[in-house]
Structure formats: structure tokens, C-alpha cells
Amino acid sequence: MNGKADELDLSRLPKIRRKYSQGLGGPIRAS
């Protein structure tokens, strides 16, 4: 999958960032 694309989307949508943080629970949160 596109990890970089996800990071950009998360930066744009903080709401999704929470969802991803729970799913990944690591990389995005540490970012």
C-alpha cells in the first residue's frame, strides 16, 4: 500500500489520523 500517501491524507484529515492511529498504532502516532 502507499504509506506516504496515507501520511499526506492524515495530515489533511486529522479525523482519519485518529482512525489510522488506532489501526496502525505506531508509525502515524510517532510521526
trRosetta pair geometry for C-beta under 8 A, 3 or more apart (Angstrom, degrees):
i j d omega theta_ij theta_ji phi_ij phi_ji
1 6 7.3 44 136 -38 114 123
2 5 3.5 29 124 17 128 118
2 6 6.4 156 101 -21 74 80
3 6 5.6 -53 -155 31 34 114
3 7 6.8 37 149 -23 65 100
3 27 7.5 -45 -161 135 119 159
4 7 5.7 -51 -155 29 37 112
4 8 6.8 34 150 -17 67 101
5 8 5.8 -54 -155 34 36 110
5 9 6.4 34 150 -18 68 106
6 9 5.7 -56 -148 38 34 110
6 10 6.1 35 153 -23 68 105
6 20 6.6 140 176 -125 117 151
6 28 7.4 -86 132 -81 112 120
7 10 5.7 -54 -148 34 30 112
7 11 6.5 33 152 -23 64 102
7 28 7.0 -168 -105 -110 72 86
7 31 6.6 173 -133 -120 109 163
8 11 5.7 -52 -153 30 33 111
8 12 6.6 25 151 -14 65 106
9 12 5.7 -61 -152 39 34 107
9 13 6.0 -18 165 27 72 105
9 16 6.1 -46 137 91 101 151
10 13 6.7 -76 -132 65 26 71
10 14 7.6 62 176 -105 63 33
10 16 5.9 -125 -107 95 60 98
10 17 4.1 96 -165 -92 95 85
10 20 5.8 -74 -95 33 122 149
10 28 5.7 -149 -128 -146 171 125
10 31 7.9 100 94 61 144 152
11 17 7.7 85 -63 -75 26 124
13 16 4.1 52 104 11 118 109
13 17 6.8 176 102 -21 63 80
14 17 5.0 -45 -153 23 41 123
14 18 7.2 46 151 -23 66 91
15 18 6.2 -50 -167 23 36 108
15 19 7.1 31 141 -14 64 104
16 19 5.3 -54 -156 36 46 115
16 20 6.1 42 148 -18 75 104
17 20 5.9 -56 -147 40 31 108
17 21 6.1 38 152 -28 65 105
17 28 6.3 -169 -156 164 78 128
18 21 5.6 -50 -146 31 30 115
18 22 6.8 27 154 -18 62 102
19 22 6.1 -60 -161 33 30 107
19 23 6.5 20 148 -13 66 110
20 23 5.5 -60 -144 43 37 108
20 24 5.5 8 167 7 78 109
20 28 4.9 58 116 9 117 169
21 24 6.7 -57 -125 55 22 88
21 25 6.4 73 164 -89 53 43
21 28 5.3 -118 -84 90 68 115
21 29 4.6 94 -140 -70 102 96
22 25 6.3 13 -161 -65 22 89
24 27 5.5 -62 156 36 139 92
24 28 5.4 103 63 9 139 105
24 29 7.5 -170 92 -8 99 91
25 29 6.6 2 -158 -8 32 136
26 29 6.1 -57 -123 35 2 105
26 30 6.3 -9 169 -10 52 112
27 30 6.1 -61 -143 38 22 105
27 31 6.5 38 153 -40 61 98
28 31 5.4 -37 -154 9 34 121
